[in-house]
Amino acid sequence: MSTLLLDAGIVVLALGLLVAVGRVLAGPTDADRGLAVDYGFVVVVGLIALLALRLGSTAMLDLVVVATLVGFLTTVAVARLIWAEKGAKR
């Protein structure tokens, strides 16, 4: 894969991370902020994967696998917190 294409992907994902940070700061609800944090985490994992391809490092791909599992578990935990908070307001 071309390094120019990988560099372009890294730049696009970095811009997506800026969008996620903006939503975390401006999100009107906790659900918006939770979704933005989840999206930002997915972008960071994508950045690590592209960086691993760019550098030719297979060890970083192990980090991607572990980070994906942690991100999934974090998403489930945040969803349960938001659900419990929403139920408490009723």
PyMOL Python script that loads the backbone (N, CA, C, O; Angstrom):
from pymol import cmd

cmd.read_pdbstr("""\
ATOM      1  N   MET A   1       0.840  -1.173   0.000  1.00  0.00           N
ATOM      2  CA  MET A   1       0.000   0.000   0.000  1.00  0.00           C
ATOM      3  C   MET A   1       0.888   1.239   0.000  1.00  0.00           C
ATOM      4  O   MET A   1       1.933   1.268   0.650  1.00  0.00           O
ATOM      5  N   SER A   2       0.477   2.219  -0.707  1.00  0.00           N
ATOM      6  CA  SER A   2       1.252   3.443  -0.846  1.00  0.00           C
ATOM      7  C   SER A   2       1.322   4.218   0.467  1.00  0.00           C
ATOM      8  O   SER A   2       0.329   4.343   1.183  1.00  0.00           O
ATOM      9  N   THR A   3       2.504   4.731   0.767  1.00  0.00           N
ATOM     10  CA  THR A   3       2.640   5.515   1.992  1.00  0.00           C
ATOM     11  C   THR A   3       1.850   6.813   1.902  1.00  0.00           C
ATOM     12  O   THR A   3       1.383   7.331   2.917  1.00  0.00           O
ATOM     13  N   LEU A   4       1.703   7.333   0.702  1.00  0.00           N
ATOM     14  CA  LEU A   4       0.916   8.558   0.533  1.00  0.00           C
ATOM     15  C   LEU A   4      -0.549   8.303   0.898  1.00  0.00           C
ATOM     16  O   LEU A   4      -1.194   9.146   1.522  1.00  0.00           O
ATOM     17  N   LEU A   5      -1.062   7.151   0.510  1.00  0.00           N
ATOM     18  CA  LEU A   5      -2.438   6.798   0.826  1.00  0.00           C
ATOM     19  C   LEU A   5      -2.610   6.586   2.337  1.00  0.00           C
ATOM     20  O   LEU A   5      -3.610   7.009   2.917  1.00  0.00           O
ATOM     21  N   LEU A   6      -1.637   5.934   2.963  1.00  0.00           N
ATOM     22  CA  LEU A   6      -1.690   5.752   4.412  1.00  0.00           C
ATOM     23  C   LEU A   6      -1.613   7.090   5.137  1.00  0.00           C
ATOM     24  O   LEU A   6      -2.334   7.308   6.111  1.00  0.00           O
ATOM     25  N   ASP A   7      -0.756   7.978   4.678  1.00  0.00           N
ATOM     26  CA  ASP A   7      -0.651   9.301   5.289  1.00  0.00           C
ATOM     27  C   ASP A   7      -1.959  10.083   5.149  1.00  0.00           C
ATOM     28  O   ASP A   7      -2.380  10.773   6.077  1.00  0.00           O
ATOM     29  N   ALA A   8      -2.591   9.969   3.988  1.00  0.00           N
ATOM     30  CA  ALA A   8      -3.873  10.655   3.782  1.00  0.00           C
ATOM     31  C   ALA A   8      -4.938  10.089   4.729  1.00  0.00           C
ATOM     32  O   ALA A   8      -5.746  10.840   5.275  1.00  0.00           O
ATOM     33  N   GLY A   9      -4.938   8.776   4.922  1.00  0.00           N
ATOM     34  CA  GLY A   9      -5.881   8.164   5.854  1.00  0.00           C
ATOM     35  C   GLY A   9      -5.647   8.616   7.282  1.00  0.00           C
ATOM     36  O   GLY A   9      -6.597   8.836   8.033  1.00  0.00           O
ATOM     37  N   ILE A  10      -4.384   8.755   7.660  1.00  0.00           N
ATOM     38  CA  ILE A  10      -4.060   9.231   9.008  1.00  0.00           C
ATOM     39  C   ILE A  10      -4.555  10.659   9.205  1.00  0.00           C
ATOM     40  O   ILE A  10      -5.079  10.993  10.268  1.00  0.00           O
ATOM     41  N   VAL A  11      -4.395  11.496   8.195  1.00  0.00           N
ATOM     42  CA  VAL A  11      -4.859  12.886   8.289  1.00  0.00           C
ATOM     43  C   VAL A  11      -6.386  12.941   8.393  1.00  0.00           C
ATOM     44  O   VAL A  11      -6.927  13.713   9.185  1.00  0.00           O
ATOM     45  N   VAL A  12      -7.069  12.139   7.609  1.00  0.00           N
ATOM     46  CA  VAL A  12      -8.536  12.125   7.651  1.00  0.00           C
ATOM     47  C   VAL A  12      -9.029  11.655   9.027  1.00  0.00           C
ATOM     48  O   VAL A  12      -9.962  12.231   9.586  1.00  0.00           O
ATOM     49  N   LEU A  13      -8.400  10.615   9.562  1.00  0.00           N
ATOM     50  CA  LEU A  13      -8.807  10.134  10.883  1.00  0.00           C
ATOM     51  C   LEU A  13      -8.485  11.163  11.974  1.00  0.00           C
ATOM     52  O   LEU A  13      -9.239  11.300  12.937  1.00  0.00           O
ATOM     53  N   ALA A  14      -7.380  11.878  11.828  1.00  0.00           N
ATOM     54  CA  ALA A  14      -7.053  12.922  12.805  1.00  0.00           C
ATOM     55  C   ALA A  14      -8.112  14.021  12.780  1.00  0.00           C
ATOM     56  O   ALA A  14      -8.481  14.545  13.832  1.00  0.00           O
ATOM     57  N   LEU A  15      -8.597  14.371  11.611  1.00  0.00           N
ATOM     58  CA  LEU A  15      -9.677  15.357  11.521  1.00  0.00           C
ATOM     59  C   LEU A  15     -10.957  14.819  12.153  1.00  0.00           C
ATOM     60  O   LEU A  15     -11.694  15.564  12.798  1.00  0.00           O
ATOM     61  N   GLY A  16     -11.219  13.530  11.968  1.00  0.00           N
ATOM     62  CA  GLY A  16     -12.373  12.910  12.609  1.00  0.00           C
ATOM     63  C   GLY A  16     -12.261  12.926  14.123  1.00  0.00           C
ATOM     64  O   GLY A  16     -13.264  13.049  14.826  1.00  0.00           O
ATOM     65  N   LEU A  17     -11.044  12.801  14.622  1.00  0.00           N
ATOM     66  CA  LEU A  17     -10.827  12.875  16.061  1.00  0.00           C
ATOM     67  C   LEU A  17     -11.123  14.274  16.589  1.00  0.00           C
ATOM     68  O   LEU A  17     -11.640  14.425  17.696  1.00  0.00           O
ATOM     69  N   LEU A  18     -10.799  15.289  15.807  1.00  0.00           N
ATOM     70  CA  LEU A  18     -11.134  16.662  16.201  1.00  0.00           C
ATOM     71  C   LEU A  18     -12.649  16.858  16.274  1.00  0.00           C
ATOM     72  O   LEU A  18     -13.151  17.548  17.161  1.00  0.00           O
ATOM     73  N   VAL A  19     -13.363  16.249  15.340  1.00  0.00           N
ATOM     74  CA  VAL A  19     -14.831  16.323  15.369  1.00  0.00           C
ATOM     75  C   VAL A  19     -15.367  15.656  16.631  1.00  0.00           C
ATOM     76  O   VAL A  19     -16.286  16.171  17.268  1.00  0.00           O
ATOM     77  N   ALA A  20     -14.794  14.515  16.989  1.00  0.00           N
ATOM     78  CA  ALA A  20     -15.244  13.809  18.194  1.00  0.00           C
ATOM     79  C   ALA A  20     -14.978  14.635  19.445  1.00  0.00           C
ATOM     80  O   ALA A  20     -15.824  14.691  20.338  1.00  0.00           O
ATOM     81  N   VAL A  21     -13.825  15.270  19.522  1.00  0.00           N
ATOM     82  CA  VAL A  21     -13.509  16.113  20.682  1.00  0.00           C
ATOM     83  C   VAL A  21     -14.487  17.286  20.753  1.00  0.00           C
ATOM     84  O   VAL A  21     -14.932  17.657  21.840  1.00  0.00           O
ATOM     85  N   GLY A  22     -14.820  17.863  19.615  1.00  0.00           N
ATOM     86  CA  GLY A  22     -15.797  18.955  19.589  1.00  0.00           C
ATOM     87  C   GLY A  22     -17.157  18.520  20.099  1.00  0.00           C
ATOM     88  O   GLY A  22     -17.825  19.269  20.812  1.00  0.00           O
ATOM     89  N   ARG A  23     -17.575  17.302  19.736  1.00  0.00           N
ATOM     90  CA  ARG A  23     -18.874  16.806  20.203  1.00  0.00           C
ATOM     91  C   ARG A  23     -18.839  16.490  21.698  1.00  0.00           C
ATOM     92  O   ARG A  23     -19.833  16.683  22.397  1.00  0.00           O
ATOM     93  N   VAL A  24     -17.703  16.009  22.185  1.00  0.00           N
ATOM     94  CA  VAL A  24     -17.589  15.749  23.624  1.00  0.00           C
ATOM     95  C   VAL A  24     -17.732  17.052  24.399  1.00  0.00           C
ATOM     96  O   VAL A  24     -18.395  17.091  25.435  1.00  0.00           O
ATOM     97  N   LEU A  25     -17.115  18.112  23.904  1.00  0.00           N
ATOM     98  CA  LEU A  25     -17.170  19.403  24.595  1.00  0.00           C
ATOM     99  C   LEU A  25     -18.528  20.079  24.468  1.00  0.00           C
ATOM    100  O   LEU A  25     -18.968  20.755  25.398  1.00  0.00           O
ATOM    101  N   ALA A  26     -19.205  19.908  23.327  1.00  0.00           N
ATOM    102  CA  ALA A  26     -20.437  20.641  23.076  1.00  0.00           C
ATOM    103  C   ALA A  26     -21.696  19.787  23.182  1.00  0.00           C
ATOM    104  O   ALA A  26     -22.806  20.308  23.072  1.00  0.00           O
ATOM    105  N   GLY A  27     -21.536  18.484  23.394  1.00  0.00           N
ATOM    106  CA  GLY A  27     -22.694  17.593  23.405  1.00  0.00           C
ATOM    107  C   GLY A  27     -23.737  18.010  24.423  1.00  0.00           C
ATOM    108  O   GLY A  27     -23.411  18.189  25.596  1.00  0.00           O
ATOM    109  N   PRO A  28     -24.977  18.169  24.007  1.00  0.00           N
ATOM    110  CA  PRO A  28     -25.994  18.627  24.958  1.00  0.00           C
ATOM    111  C   PRO A  28     -26.388  17.569  25.981  1.00  0.00           C
ATOM    112  O   PRO A  28     -26.838  17.916  27.073  1.00  0.00           O
ATOM    113  N   THR A  29     -26.230  16.290  25.655  1.00  0.00           N
ATOM    114  CA  THR A  29     -26.628  15.242  26.601  1.00  0.00           C
ATOM    115  C   THR A  29     -25.452  14.309  26.885  1.00  0.00           C
ATOM    116  O   THR A  29     -24.453  14.301  26.165  1.00  0.00           O
ATOM    117  N   ASP A  30     -25.599  13.531  27.946  1.00  0.00           N
ATOM    118  CA  ASP A  30     -24.572  12.547  28.273  1.00  0.00           C
ATOM    119  C   ASP A  30     -24.473  11.471  27.204  1.00  0.00           C
ATOM    120  O   ASP A  30     -23.389  10.948  26.946  1.00  0.00           O
ATOM    121  N   ALA A  31     -25.591  11.138  26.586  1.00  0.00           N
ATOM    122  CA  ALA A  31     -25.569  10.131  25.520  1.00  0.00           C
ATOM    123  C   ALA A  31     -24.754  10.622  24.328  1.00  0.00           C
ATOM    124  O   ALA A  31     -24.011   9.846  23.727  1.00  0.00           O
ATOM    125  N   ASP A  32     -24.883  11.901  23.982  1.00  0.00           N
ATOM    126  CA  ASP A  32     -24.080  12.470  22.896  1.00  0.00           C
ATOM    127  C   ASP A  32     -22.597  12.409  23.230  1.00  0.00           C
ATOM    128  O   ASP A  32     -21.774  12.060  22.383  1.00  0.00           O
ATOM    129  N   ARG A  33     -22.270  12.744  24.444  1.00  0.00           N
ATOM    130  CA  ARG A  33     -20.867  12.709  24.873  1.00  0.00           C
ATOM    131  C   ARG A  33     -20.332  11.278  24.887  1.00  0.00           C
ATOM    132  O   ARG A  33     -19.200  11.034  24.469  1.00  0.00           O
ATOM    133  N   GLY A  34     -21.138  10.337  25.364  1.00  0.00           N
ATOM    134  CA  GLY A  34     -20.718   8.934  25.383  1.00  0.00           C
ATOM    135  C   GLY A  34     -20.488   8.390  23.988  1.00  0.00           C
ATOM    136  O   GLY A  34     -19.516   7.674  23.744  1.00  0.00           O
ATOM    137  N   LEU A  35     -21.383   8.729  23.070  1.00  0.00           N
ATOM    138  CA  LEU A  35     -21.226   8.301  21.690  1.00  0.00           C
ATOM    139  C   LEU A  35     -19.991   8.926  21.057  1.00  0.00           C
ATOM    140  O   LEU A  35     -19.281   8.267  20.298  1.00  0.00           O
ATOM    141  N   ALA A  36     -19.732  10.193  21.363  1.00  0.00           N
ATOM    142  CA  ALA A  36     -18.554  10.870  20.815  1.00  0.00           C
ATOM    143  C   ALA A  36     -17.265  10.256  21.353  1.00  0.00           C
ATOM    144  O   ALA A  36     -16.291  10.116  20.613  1.00  0.00           O
ATOM    145  N   VAL A  37     -17.251   9.892  22.624  1.00  0.00           N
ATOM    146  CA  VAL A  37     -16.065   9.239  23.190  1.00  0.00           C
ATOM    147  C   VAL A  37     -15.848   7.884  22.527  1.00  0.00           C
ATOM    148  O   VAL A  37     -14.715   7.513  22.221  1.00  0.00           O
ATOM    149  N   ASP A  38     -16.929   7.148  22.304  1.00  0.00           N
ATOM    150  CA  ASP A  38     -16.818   5.854  21.628  1.00  0.00           C
ATOM    151  C   ASP A  38     -16.296   6.028  20.211  1.00  0.00           C
ATOM    152  O   ASP A  38     -15.418   5.285  19.772  1.00  0.00           O
ATOM    153  N   TYR A  39     -16.828   6.998  19.503  1.00  0.00           N
ATOM    154  CA  TYR A  39     -16.365   7.286  18.146  1.00  0.00           C
ATOM    155  C   TYR A  39     -14.893   7.695  18.152  1.00  0.00           C
ATOM    156  O   TYR A  39     -14.116   7.260  17.302  1.00  0.00           O
ATOM    157  N   GLY A  40     -14.521   8.525  19.110  1.00  0.00           N
ATOM    158  CA  GLY A  40     -13.120   8.941  19.209  1.00  0.00           C
ATOM    159  C   GLY A  40     -12.210   7.759  19.477  1.00  0.00           C
ATOM    160  O   GLY A  40     -11.104   7.694  18.939  1.00  0.00           O
ATOM    161  N   PHE A  41     -12.659   6.824  20.302  1.00  0.00           N
ATOM    162  CA  PHE A  41     -11.850   5.635  20.574  1.00  0.00           C
ATOM    163  C   PHE A  41     -11.679   4.791  19.321  1.00  0.00           C
ATOM    164  O   PHE A  41     -10.589   4.281  19.062  1.00  0.00           O
ATOM    165  N   VAL A  42     -12.742   4.639  18.543  1.00  0.00           N
ATOM    166  CA  VAL A  42     -12.658   3.893  17.287  1.00  0.00           C
ATOM    167  C   VAL A  42     -11.675   4.572  16.336  1.00  0.00           C
ATOM    168  O   VAL A  42     -10.907   3.898  15.649  1.00  0.00           O
ATOM    169  N   VAL A  43     -11.698   5.890  16.296  1.00  0.00           N
ATOM    170  CA  VAL A  43     -10.773   6.624  15.436  1.00  0.00           C
ATOM    171  C   VAL A  43      -9.337   6.413  15.898  1.00  0.00           C
ATOM    172  O   VAL A  43      -8.445   6.226  15.070  1.00  0.00           O
ATOM    173  N   VAL A  44      -9.101   6.441  17.207  1.00  0.00           N
ATOM    174  CA  VAL A  44      -7.748   6.217  17.724  1.00  0.00           C
ATOM    175  C   VAL A  44      -7.267   4.809  17.378  1.00  0.00           C
ATOM    176  O   VAL A  44      -6.108   4.630  17.004  1.00  0.00           O
ATOM    177  N   VAL A  45      -8.140   3.811  17.496  1.00  0.00           N
ATOM    178  CA  VAL A  45      -7.763   2.450  17.118  1.00  0.00           C
ATOM    179  C   VAL A  45      -7.437   2.388  15.625  1.00  0.00           C
ATOM    180  O   VAL A  45      -6.482   1.724  15.222  1.00  0.00           O
ATOM    181  N   GLY A  46      -8.223   3.075  14.818  1.00  0.00           N
ATOM    182  CA  GLY A  46      -7.927   3.139  13.382  1.00  0.00           C
ATOM    183  C   GLY A  46      -6.600   3.821  13.094  1.00  0.00           C
ATOM    184  O   GLY A  46      -5.848   3.397  12.217  1.00  0.00           O
ATOM    185  N   LEU A  47      -6.321   4.875  13.838  1.00  0.00           N
ATOM    186  CA  LEU A  47      -5.031   5.552  13.682  1.00  0.00           C
ATOM    187  C   LEU A  47      -3.869   4.634  14.042  1.00  0.00           C
ATOM    188  O   LEU A  47      -2.850   4.613  13.352  1.00  0.00           O
ATOM    189  N   ILE A  48      -4.026   3.880  15.115  1.00  0.00           N
ATOM    190  CA  ILE A  48      -2.971   2.940  15.509  1.00  0.00           C
ATOM    191  C   ILE A  48      -2.781   1.872  14.430  1.00  0.00           C
ATOM    192  O   ILE A  48      -1.651   1.500  14.114  1.00  0.00           O
ATOM    193  N   ALA A  49      -3.880   1.385  13.869  1.00  0.00           N
ATOM    194  CA  ALA A  49      -3.783   0.372  12.813  1.00  0.00           C
ATOM    195  C   ALA A  49      -3.085   0.928  11.573  1.00  0.00           C
ATOM    196  O   ALA A  49      -2.227   0.260  10.995  1.00  0.00           O
ATOM    197  N   LEU A  50      -3.442   2.127  11.169  1.00  0.00           N
ATOM    198  CA  LEU A  50      -2.775   2.730  10.005  1.00  0.00           C
ATOM    199  C   LEU A  50      -1.309   3.011  10.286  1.00  0.00           C
ATOM    200  O   LEU A  50      -0.458   2.837   9.413  1.00  0.00           O
ATOM    201  N   LEU A  51      -1.020   3.441  11.493  1.00  0.00           N
ATOM    202  CA  LEU A  51       0.371   3.682  11.866  1.00  0.00           C
ATOM    203  C   LEU A  51       1.164   2.377  11.870  1.00  0.00           C
ATOM    204  O   LEU A  51       2.331   2.357  11.480  1.00  0.00           O
ATOM    205  N   ALA A  52       0.533   1.287  12.311  1.00  0.00           N
ATOM    206  CA  ALA A  52       1.198  -0.018  12.282  1.00  0.00           C
ATOM    207  C   ALA A  52       1.510  -0.435  10.843  1.00  0.00           C
ATOM    208  O   ALA A  52       2.587  -0.961  10.562  1.00  0.00           O
ATOM    209  N   LEU A  53       0.565  -0.197   9.942  1.00  0.00           N
ATOM    210  CA  LEU A  53       0.823  -0.496   8.533  1.00  0.00           C
ATOM    211  C   LEU A  53       1.919   0.398   7.974  1.00  0.00           C
ATOM    212  O   LEU A  53       2.783  -0.058   7.226  1.00  0.00           O
ATOM    213  N   ARG A  54       1.877   1.662   8.339  1.00  0.00           N
ATOM    214  CA  ARG A  54       2.869   2.634   7.837  1.00  0.00           C
ATOM    215  C   ARG A  54       4.271   2.277   8.289  1.00  0.00           C
ATOM    216  O   ARG A  54       5.224   2.398   7.519  1.00  0.00           O
ATOM    217  N   LEU A  55       4.407   1.832   9.552  1.00  0.00           N
ATOM    218  CA  LEU A  55       5.724   1.508  10.104  1.00  0.00           C
ATOM    219  C   LEU A  55       6.113   0.049   9.897  1.00  0.00           C
ATOM    220  O   LEU A  55       7.267  -0.324  10.112  1.00  0.00           O
ATOM    221  N   GLY A  56       5.161  -0.773   9.482  1.00  0.00           N
ATOM    222  CA  GLY A  56       5.437  -2.191   9.294  1.00  0.00           C
ATOM    223  C   GLY A  56       5.617  -2.931  10.601  1.00  0.00           C
ATOM    224  O   GLY A  56       6.378  -3.896  10.667  1.00  0.00           O
ATOM    225  N   SER A  57       4.929  -2.492  11.640  1.00  0.00           N
ATOM    226  CA  SER A  57       5.068  -3.073  12.975  1.00  0.00           C
ATOM    227  C   SER A  57       3.904  -4.017  13.260  1.00  0.00           C
ATOM    228  O   SER A  57       2.749  -3.595  13.293  1.00  0.00           O
ATOM    229  N   THR A  58       4.213  -5.290  13.466  1.00  0.00           N
ATOM    230  CA  THR A  58       3.157  -6.253  13.782  1.00  0.00           C
ATOM    231  C   THR A  58       2.777  -6.205  15.260  1.00  0.00           C
ATOM    232  O   THR A  58       1.672  -6.606  15.626  1.00  0.00           O
ATOM    233  N   ALA A  59       3.676  -5.723  16.109  1.00  0.00           N
ATOM    234  CA  ALA A  59       3.376  -5.639  17.535  1.00  0.00           C
ATOM    235  C   ALA A  59       2.248  -4.640  17.802  1.00  0.00           C
ATOM    236  O   ALA A  59       1.464  -4.829  18.732  1.00  0.00           O
ATOM    237  N   MET A  60       2.161  -3.597  17.008  1.00  0.00           N
ATOM    238  CA  MET A  60       1.098  -2.603  17.192  1.00  0.00           C
ATOM    239  C   MET A  60      -0.261  -3.183  16.835  1.00  0.00           C
ATOM    240  O   MET A  60      -1.281  -2.715  17.342  1.00  0.00           O
ATOM    241  N   LEU A  61      -0.294  -4.187  15.977  1.00  0.00           N
ATOM    242  CA  LEU A  61      -1.569  -4.809  15.631  1.00  0.00           C
ATOM    243  C   LEU A  61      -2.133  -5.589  16.815  1.00  0.00           C
ATOM    244  O   LEU A  61      -3.351  -5.700  16.952  1.00  0.00           O
ATOM    245  N   ASP A  62      -1.274  -6.127  17.667  1.00  0.00           N
ATOM    246  CA  ASP A  62      -1.746  -6.751  18.905  1.00  0.00           C
ATOM    247  C   ASP A  62      -2.421  -5.709  19.792  1.00  0.00           C
ATOM    248  O   ASP A  62      -3.435  -5.988  20.432  1.00  0.00           O
ATOM    249  N   LEU A  63      -1.858  -4.525  19.822  1.00  0.00           N
ATOM    250  CA  LEU A  63      -2.447  -3.429  20.583  1.00  0.00           C
ATOM    251  C   LEU A  63      -3.830  -3.075  20.039  1.00  0.00           C
ATOM    252  O   LEU A  63      -4.736  -2.758  20.810  1.00  0.00           O
ATOM    253  N   VAL A  64      -3.996  -3.125  18.738  1.00  0.00           N
ATOM    254  CA  VAL A  64      -5.289  -2.833  18.123  1.00  0.00           C
ATOM    255  C   VAL A  64      -6.334  -3.856  18.575  1.00  0.00           C
ATOM    256  O   VAL A  64      -7.468  -3.487  18.882  1.00  0.00           O
ATOM    257  N   VAL A  65      -5.965  -5.118  18.617  1.00  0.00           N
ATOM    258  CA  VAL A  65      -6.903  -6.163  19.027  1.00  0.00           C
ATOM    259  C   VAL A  65      -7.331  -5.961  20.485  1.00  0.00           C
ATOM    260  O   VAL A  65      -8.518  -6.035  20.805  1.00  0.00           O
ATOM    261  N   VAL A  66      -6.366  -5.707  21.352  1.00  0.00           N
ATOM    262  CA  VAL A  66      -6.673  -5.503  22.765  1.00  0.00           C
ATOM    263  C   VAL A  66      -7.507  -4.236  22.952  1.00  0.00           C
ATOM    264  O   VAL A  66      -8.472  -4.235  23.717  1.00  0.00           O
ATOM    265  N   ALA A  67      -7.140  -3.166  22.261  1.00  0.00           N
ATOM    266  CA  ALA A  67      -7.871  -1.905  22.381  1.00  0.00           C
ATOM    267  C   ALA A  67      -9.308  -2.050  21.883  1.00  0.00           C
ATOM    268  O   ALA A  67     -10.216  -1.428  22.434  1.00  0.00           O
ATOM    269  N   THR A  68      -9.522  -2.853  20.861  1.00  0.00           N
ATOM    270  CA  THR A  68     -10.875  -3.081  20.357  1.00  0.00           C
ATOM    271  C   THR A  68     -11.732  -3.772  21.410  1.00  0.00           C
ATOM    272  O   THR A  68     -12.892  -3.407  21.602  1.00  0.00           O
ATOM    273  N   LEU A  69     -11.177  -4.754  22.085  1.00  0.00           N
ATOM    274  CA  LEU A  69     -11.916  -5.439  23.143  1.00  0.00           C
ATOM    275  C   LEU A  69     -12.228  -4.488  24.298  1.00  0.00           C
ATOM    276  O   LEU A  69     -13.350  -4.473  24.805  1.00  0.00           O
ATOM    277  N   VAL A  70     -11.248  -3.704  24.708  1.00  0.00           N
ATOM    278  CA  VAL A  70     -11.462  -2.737  25.793  1.00  0.00           C
ATOM    279  C   VAL A  70     -12.505  -1.697  25.376  1.00  0.00           C
ATOM    280  O   VAL A  70     -13.351  -1.311  26.183  1.00  0.00           O
ATOM    281  N   GLY A  71     -12.450  -1.252  24.142  1.00  0.00           N
ATOM    282  CA  GLY A  71     -13.419  -0.276  23.650  1.00  0.00           C
ATOM    283  C   GLY A  71     -14.835  -0.822  23.656  1.00  0.00           C
ATOM    284  O   GLY A  71     -15.775  -0.103  23.996  1.00  0.00           O
ATOM    285  N   PHE A  72     -14.999  -2.087  23.283  1.00  0.00           N
ATOM    286  CA  PHE A  72     -16.324  -2.702  23.308  1.00  0.00           C
ATOM    287  C   PHE A  72     -16.865  -2.766  24.732  1.00  0.00           C
ATOM    288  O   PHE A  72     -18.017  -2.414  24.985  1.00  0.00           O
ATOM    289  N   LEU A  73     -16.026  -3.215  25.656  1.00  0.00           N
ATOM    290  CA  LEU A  73     -16.470  -3.307  27.045  1.00  0.00           C
ATOM    291  C   LEU A  73     -16.782  -1.939  27.634  1.00  0.00           C
ATOM    292  O   LEU A  73     -17.714  -1.801  28.427  1.00  0.00           O
ATOM    293  N   THR A  74     -16.016  -0.934  27.254  1.00  0.00           N
ATOM    294  CA  THR A  74     -16.273   0.433  27.715  1.00  0.00           C
ATOM    295  C   THR A  74     -17.600   0.948  27.166  1.00  0.00           C
ATOM    296  O   THR A  74     -18.350   1.616  27.878  1.00  0.00           O
ATOM    297  N   THR A  75     -17.887   0.644  25.918  1.00  0.00           N
ATOM    298  CA  THR A  75     -19.145   1.062  25.309  1.00  0.00           C
ATOM    299  C   THR A  75     -20.336   0.437  26.040  1.00  0.00           C
ATOM    300  O   THR A  75     -21.339   1.105  26.292  1.00  0.00           O
ATOM    301  N   VAL A  76     -20.217  -0.825  26.370  1.00  0.00           N
ATOM    302  CA  VAL A  76     -21.298  -1.500  27.103  1.00  0.00           C
ATOM    303  C   VAL A  76     -21.484  -0.861  28.480  1.00  0.00           C
ATOM    304  O   VAL A  76     -22.613  -0.649  28.922  1.00  0.00           O
ATOM    305  N   ALA A  77     -20.379  -0.556  29.153  1.00  0.00           N
ATOM    306  CA  ALA A  77     -20.467   0.047  30.493  1.00  0.00           C
ATOM    307  C   ALA A  77     -21.092   1.438  30.432  1.00  0.00           C
ATOM    308  O   ALA A  77     -21.936   1.768  31.266  1.00  0.00           O
ATOM    309  N   VAL A  78     -20.697   2.246  29.473  1.00  0.00           N
ATOM    310  CA  VAL A  78     -21.254   3.597  29.344  1.00  0.00           C
ATOM    311  C   VAL A  78     -22.734   3.521  28.993  1.00  0.00           C
ATOM    312  O   VAL A  78     -23.533   4.302  29.510  1.00  0.00           O
ATOM    313  N   ALA A  79     -23.105   2.598  28.130  1.00  0.00           N
ATOM    314  CA  ALA A  79     -24.516   2.445  27.767  1.00  0.00           C
ATOM    315  C   ALA A  79     -25.351   2.051  28.982  1.00  0.00           C
ATOM    316  O   ALA A  79     -26.470   2.535  29.154  1.00  0.00           O
ATOM    317  N   ARG A  80     -24.811   1.175  29.820  1.00  0.00           N
ATOM    318  CA  ARG A  80     -25.543   0.785  31.032  1.00  0.00           C
ATOM    319  C   ARG A  80     -25.681   1.958  31.987  1.00  0.00           C
ATOM    320  O   ARG A  80     -26.726   2.126  32.616  1.00  0.00           O
ATOM    321  N   LEU A  81     -24.638   2.771  32.104  1.00  0.00           N
ATOM    322  CA  LEU A  81     -24.722   3.949  32.972  1.00  0.00           C
ATOM    323  C   LEU A  81     -25.773   4.937  32.481  1.00  0.00           C
ATOM    324  O   LEU A  81     -26.565   5.456  33.268  1.00  0.00           O
ATOM    325  N   ILE A  82     -25.775   5.192  31.185  1.00  0.00           N
ATOM    326  CA  ILE A  82     -26.744   6.134  30.624  1.00  0.00           C
ATOM    327  C   ILE A  82     -28.158   5.568  30.777  1.00  0.00           C
ATOM    328  O   ILE A  82     -29.089   6.306  31.099  1.00  0.00           O
ATOM    329  N   TRP A  83     -28.320   4.269  30.549  1.00  0.00           N
ATOM    330  CA  TRP A  83     -29.621   3.637  30.688  1.00  0.00           C
ATOM    331  C   TRP A  83     -30.111   3.720  32.139  1.00  0.00           C
ATOM    332  O   TRP A  83     -31.283   4.011  32.380  1.00  0.00           O
ATOM    333  N   ALA A  84     -29.227   3.469  33.094  1.00  0.00           N
ATOM    334  CA  ALA A  84     -29.613   3.536  34.512  1.00  0.00           C
ATOM    335  C   ALA A  84     -29.965   4.955  34.909  1.00  0.00           C
ATOM    336  O   ALA A  84     -30.903   5.173  35.675  1.00  0.00           O
ATOM    337  N   GLU A  85     -29.220   5.922  34.393  1.00  0.00           N
ATOM    338  CA  GLU A  85     -29.512   7.327  34.707  1.00  0.00           C
ATOM    339  C   GLU A  85     -30.843   7.740  34.104  1.00  0.00           C
ATOM    340  O   GLU A  85     -31.606   8.475  34.731  1.00  0.00           O
ATOM    341  N   LYS A  86     -31.126   7.281  32.908  1.00  0.00           N
ATOM    342  CA  LYS A  86     -32.383   7.619  32.270  1.00  0.00           C
ATOM    343  C   LYS A  86     -33.555   6.991  33.027  1.00  0.00           C
ATOM    344  O   LYS A  86     -34.612   7.607  33.163  1.00  0.00           O
ATOM    345  N   GLY A  87     -33.365   5.765  33.518  1.00  0.00           N
ATOM    346  CA  GLY A  87     -34.408   5.104  34.298  1.00  0.00           C
ATOM    347  C   GLY A  87     -34.642   5.766  35.634  1.00  0.00           C
ATOM    348  O   GLY A  87     -35.761   5.752  36.148  1.00  0.00           O
ATOM    349  N   ALA A  88     -33.591   6.352  36.209  1.00  0.00           N
ATOM    350  CA  ALA A  88     -33.713   7.014  37.500  1.00  0.00           C
ATOM    351  C   ALA A  88     -34.480   8.332  37.400  1.00  0.00           C
ATOM    352  O   ALA A  88     -35.056   8.782  38.391  1.00  0.00           O
ATOM    353  N   LYS A  89     -34.496   8.945  36.245  1.00  0.00           N
ATOM    354  CA  LYS A  89     -35.188  10.229  36.050  1.00  0.00           C
ATOM    355  C   LYS A  89     -36.687  10.043  35.882  1.00  0.00           C
ATOM    356  O   LYS A  89     -37.438  11.009  36.014  1.00  0.00           O
ATOM    357  N   ARG A  90     -37.138   8.845  35.599  1.00  0.00           N
ATOM    358  CA  ARG A  90     -38.572   8.614  35.363  1.00  0.00           C
ATOM    359  C   ARG A  90     -39.358   8.663  36.612  1.00  0.00           C
ATOM    360  O   ARG A  90     -40.577   8.489  36.581  1.00  0.00           O
TER     361      ARG A  90
END
""", "prot")
cmd.dss("prot")
cmd.show_as("cartoon", "prot")
cmd.util.cbc("prot")
cmd.orient("prot")
